[in-house]
Each structure stands twice: as C-alpha cells, then as structure tokens.
C-alpha cells in the first residue's frame, strides 16, 4: 500500500483544488469498446485497455472476465479504495481491506425467456478489515466509504442510459 501520508497529501491537494476551482469536479469520460474474436471485446479509455469475454457455455471463449465480474469488481474496488483514502485522511490505520460482493441475476434475461427483470435483483457486500484502530474508528472510515463511493451510488440511484446508433454498411459489387 502507498504510504498513508502520501495518500492524505494527495487527498488534501485534490480537496483544496476542488474547493477553489469547483468547475474541475464535473467530468465526462469516454470508453470505446471494440468487438474481438468470437464474443470477446476490448475496452479502451485511452490510457488503459482490458478485455471482456463470456463463458463458453453461452458461446464465448472464456478469455477474460465477464461484464458482470467487472461490474461487481468496480463496486468492491471503489469501496476499498475510498475507504483507504478516507482512512489516510482521517489518520486511522488500516492494514488491509477485503470486500466480497455478491449479486443475484437471472440468466433468462440474456435469452429473452420469461419475465426476468433486466437488471440484477440484488447486490450486497461484506467488508473485512484488519486494523489496530478501534471499532468506532474503522466504522467511521467504512461509513465514509459507503457514502462517498460513486460506484455504490450508481447502483442505488440508477439513471437513464441514452443510446445513439451509427450503422455502416458495405455492399459487394457483382
């Protein structure tokens, strides 16, 4: 883990900058997803690239984690990172954090079978913390992480997803 003092310094620097220049807060991000071999995809945000695939049971190649794994991983990692940032800021020592995410879904949705809802039915997480701090101090950190995790907020406060489409066709001359 990076030195908590360095994390606190970075946290305070960003906090100060956003208070002085609030226009720096809102940001629109963009990710490009390109189809790969079979059902796999490459995700690219300009700085990072990673692959996504699905199990062979549904026709995939099982070459990378599934979209659901990344989605659950985003929640767990955001909670862990946010907790460690707040622990550093509040100077509450945290040795390690493990976040276990569990979600219930219905695979019938993918195949348009039955009345399966088009979303996860529920999601929960369990946090295990190793720390010499008091239970009250650790709970303060975990409460801040829960309330400040933007990924957790996205799950709890779903928003409309807007879609635009471009279709490029090619014709073969006879």
C-alpha positions in Angstrom: 0.0 0.0 0.0 1.2 3.5 -0.8 2.3 5.4 2.3 -0.9 6.8 4.1 0.8 10.2 4.4 1.2 10.4 0.7 -2.4 9.4 0.2 -3.5 12.0 2.7 -1.4 14.7 1.0 -2.9 13.8 -2.4 -6.4 13.8 -0.9 -6.0 17.2 0.7 -4.5 18.6 -2.5 -7.5 17.5 -4.6 -9.9 18.6 -1.9 -8.4 22.0 -1.8 -8.3 22.4 -5.6 -11.9 21.4 -6.0 -13.0 23.9 -3.3 -11.1 26.7 -5.1 -12.0 25.5 -8.6 -15.3 23.7 -8.4 -15.6 23.6 -12.2 -12.8 20.9 -12.1 -15.2 18.5 -10.5 -17.7 17.5 -13.2 -16.1 15.5 -15.9 -17.4 13.5 -18.9 -15.5 10.3 -19.5 -15.5 8.1 -22.6 -14.7 4.5 -23.2 -14.5 2.7 -26.6 -15.4 -1.0 -26.8 -14.4 -2.9 -29.9 -15.6 -6.4 -30.8 -12.9 -9.0 -30.8 -12.6 -12.7 -31.6 -16.0 -14.5 -31.1 -17.9 -12.7 -28.3 -14.9 -11.0 -26.7 -14.4 -7.3 -26.6 -11.5 -4.9 -26.0 -12.3 -1.9 -23.7 -10.1 1.2 -24.2 -10.3 4.5 -22.4 -7.2 6.0 -24.0 -4.9 5.2 -21.1 -5.9 1.6 -20.3 -7.1 -1.4 -22.3 -8.6 -4.6 -21.0 -10.6 -7.5 -22.4 -14.0 -8.8 -21.6 -15.5 -12.2 -22.6 -18.2 -14.6 -21.6 -18.2 -18.3 -20.7 -18.1 -21.0 -23.4 -21.5 -22.2 -22.2 -23.1 -19.1 -24.0 -20.7 -19.1 -26.9 -17.8 -17.1 -25.6 -14.1 -18.0 -25.4 -13.6 -17.6 -21.6 -10.5 -15.5 -22.3 -11.3 -12.7 -19.9 -13.6 -11.7 -17.0 -17.3 -11.2 -17.9 -19.0 -7.8 -17.8 -20.7 -8.8 -14.6 -17.3 -9.6 -13.0 -16.1 -6.1 -13.9 -19.3 -4.6 -12.6 -19.1 -6.3 -9.2 -15.3 -5.7 -9.2 -15.9 -2.0 -9.8 -18.1 -1.8 -6.7 -15.7 -3.7 -4.5 -12.6 -1.9 -5.6 -14.3 1.5 -5.4 -15.4 0.8 -1.8 -11.9 -0.5 -0.9 -10.1 2.5 -2.5 -12.5 5.0 -1.0 -12.1 3.5 2.5 -8.3 3.6 2.3 -8.4 7.2 1.1 -10.6 8.3 4.0 -8.5 6.2 6.4 -5.4 8.1 5.3 -7.2 11.5 5.5 -8.6 10.7 9.0 -5.3 9.1 10.1 -7.0 5.9 11.0 -4.6 2.9 10.4 -5.9 0.2 8.1 -3.7 -2.8 7.4 -6.0 -4.4 4.8 -9.5 -4.4 3.5 -11.3 -7.3 1.7 -14.6 -6.6 0.0 -16.7 -9.6 -1.1 -19.5 -8.6 -3.5 -22.5 -10.9 -4.1 -25.2 -10.3 -6.6 -28.3 -12.1 -7.9 -29.1 -12.2 -11.6 -31.3 -14.3 -13.8 -29.6 -15.6 -17.0 -33.0 -16.0 -18.7 -32.8 -12.2 -19.4 -29.9 -12.7 -21.9 -32.0 -15.1 -23.9 -35.3 -13.2 -23.6 -37.0 -16.1 -21.8 -39.8 -15.5 -19.3 -40.2 -12.3 -17.3 -36.7 -12.0 -15.9 -36.1 -8.3 -14.9 -33.4 -6.5 -17.0 -31.1 -5.9 -14.0 -29.6 -7.6 -11.0 -32.2 -8.5 -8.4 -29.9 -7.5 -5.5 -26.4 -6.8 -4.6 -24.7 -6.9 -1.3 -21.1 -6.6 0.0 -19.3 -7.7 3.1 -16.1 -5.9 4.3 -13.4 -7.5 6.4 -10.9 -5.0 7.8 -7.6 -5.6 9.6 -6.7 -2.6 11.7 -5.2 -1.7 15.1 -7.8 1.1 15.3 -10.9 0.9 17.4 -14.2 -0.5 16.0 -15.7 3.0 16.1 -12.8 4.5 14.1 -13.0 1.7 11.5 -16.8 2.1 11.2 -16.3 5.8 10.6 -14.0 5.0 7.7 -16.4 2.4 6.3 -19.4 4.7 6.6 -17.5 7.4 4.7 -16.5 4.9 2.0 -20.1 3.7 1.7 -21.5 7.2 1.5 -18.8 8.5 -0.9 -18.4 5.6 -3.3 -19.7 6.8 -6.7 -20.0 3.3 -8.0 -22.2 2.3 -5.0 -24.3 5.4 -5.6 -24.6 4.4 -9.3 -26.1 1.1 -8.3 -28.5 2.7 -5.8 -29.6 5.6 -7.9 -30.0 4.2 -11.4 -30.2 6.7 -14.2 -31.4 6.5 -17.8 -28.9 5.2 -20.3 -29.2 7.1 -23.6 -28.4 5.4 -26.9 -27.3 6.6 -30.3 -26.6 4.4 -33.3 -24.5 4.5 -36.4 -24.7 1.7 -38.9 -22.1 1.4 -41.6 -23.0 -1.0 -44.4 -20.9 -2.3 -47.2 -22.2 -3.6 -50.5 -20.4 -6.1 -52.6 -20.4 -5.2 -56.4 -21.4 -8.0 -58.6 
